[in-house]
Structure formats: C-alpha cells, structure tokens
C-alpha cells in the first residue's frame, strides 16, 4: 500500500557504527508520521529496514519544542527520533551524528572540520563537532538514578544467568552488566527477554560489556531488539567501566558489533566520538503487509 505521509518524499538510509536509521526530510514541519508508518518503514523484511526513524525538521516548526526554540535559537534543527516500533525516544547518540552528517551533506548547514553545531532533541540541546572523518557529540550529563554505590539491579540474562548491574540515564534509561569474558558475552541469548529486579518502570536498554583495553559490548535496545550499536548505551557502558575501576572520569574505547566508538567521561558529562555514513536514498512506493 502507499504510505500517504511519505508519498513523494526521498528518504535517506544512514548508520553510525552499524546503528542504522531512515531520515525523513520535513523541514517545515508539515508531516505527521504515525507509529504504524514508522514501524512499517523500519521493518527489515517488509520495509526499508532500520533501528529507528529520524524526522529532519526545523525546531521552530515543532510545537512541542517551542520553549527550546525560544531559549536556544542557535539550535535551528530538531532531531525527531523514533524507535523502530514507532515509540518516541529522548535521544540517540549514533542518530544525532548521522543527523548532522545528513544536514551537512544536504547543504542545510555550513560545517567545516573543527566547528560545532547545536541540535535540539527531546533529551535537550546537544552540541556536535565535525572532526573531518567523524563526529563528537556532547551527550550531556549522565545520571545514576540509584546513586553511585555500585550495582543496584540484578538481571537474569538468558544463556548467562543472574548478574549484578548498574543503572544509568543518558537521558534514556540503561542497565549495564559487566561480564567476565567474551564467552559469556557470546552466550547471551538476546532473542529472549531478560528479567530485571527491580523492574524498570519505563523500560530500559540493556548493555552487556566485557571491560578491557578495548571494551566489547552488545546492546538490547528498548522498542527495537538487539542492535549493532547504541550511542547512549555506549556512554552508559563507559561510565560503568570507569566506576568499576574506581574512576569518575576518563576515556574508554569500545567495540560495538557494528564498529568502534570512543567515549570521554569528564566533568559529569559524556562525549561520544564515532563515524556517520549515508548509504542510500529511497523512494517509498508501497509497504506490503501493513
């Protein structure tokens, strides 16, 4: 069937370390994209396929962002991010890099290496610096909802068993489990739902990580399933690794399943550096089965 919300629109597929997105231009904020349409576009068998959908729109044209537009006129663009199931998310660290890369490639912003641009998100205004070959995002302040006392949750992970975890907000909710070795990381069956104690009231993203000179990680994203990378989740892992070392600041190099990412924790904030790649332009003719 034809999707009327997107009829005649050229969509762009991109990814950051394998975390992939469909970008929809709606510069003047004239389109309403339903949860069903997002889910149809992001379906990997019947649609274009992606971990999420990003509507590209000027902040001033988004009623819910009126206060942000007034307080931060420098944040001309709003990253309207939706998970693959159509649900709304506050922020996406890989997505915002792809978003800025799209704006730059499309000529919507003039950004040269070493310069920064402010982007409005539901998680606050984020600053993104272009580094010639990659992008660094000021992800903002992290949160430890149960305090800095270490493990605050247990997670029963299919294929692994019950493990302690630490809760982090970035501002999306995350639960991070540090595993002993790569064998445990590979054994985790993320096709089946883990069980949390206590149960997160708003849901959570689960990160499994093996600390090392380069930390290896896997991620189960809320509303999506296992993805090749997660920007806010990578920052949560970096913080958990540092806390386990007794540190509250430092840089952590991380290999997600889709590529390498680097996180600097400094001054109570997280800074995420990684790639952004546009891979295709798509005209939607119809979505079968929806």
Secondary structure by P-SEA (a helix, b strand, c coil): ccccccccbbbbbbbcccbbbbbbbcccccccccaaaaaaaacccccccccbbbbbccccccccaaaaaaacccccccccccccccccccccaaaaaaaaaaaaaaccccccccbbbbbbccccbbbbbbcccbbbbcccccccccccccccccccccccccccbbbbbcccbbbbbbbccaaaaaaccccbbbbbccccccbbbbbbbbbccbbbbcccccccccccccaaaaaaaaaaaaaaacccbbbbbbbcccbbbbbbbcccbbbbbbbbbbcbbbbbcccccc
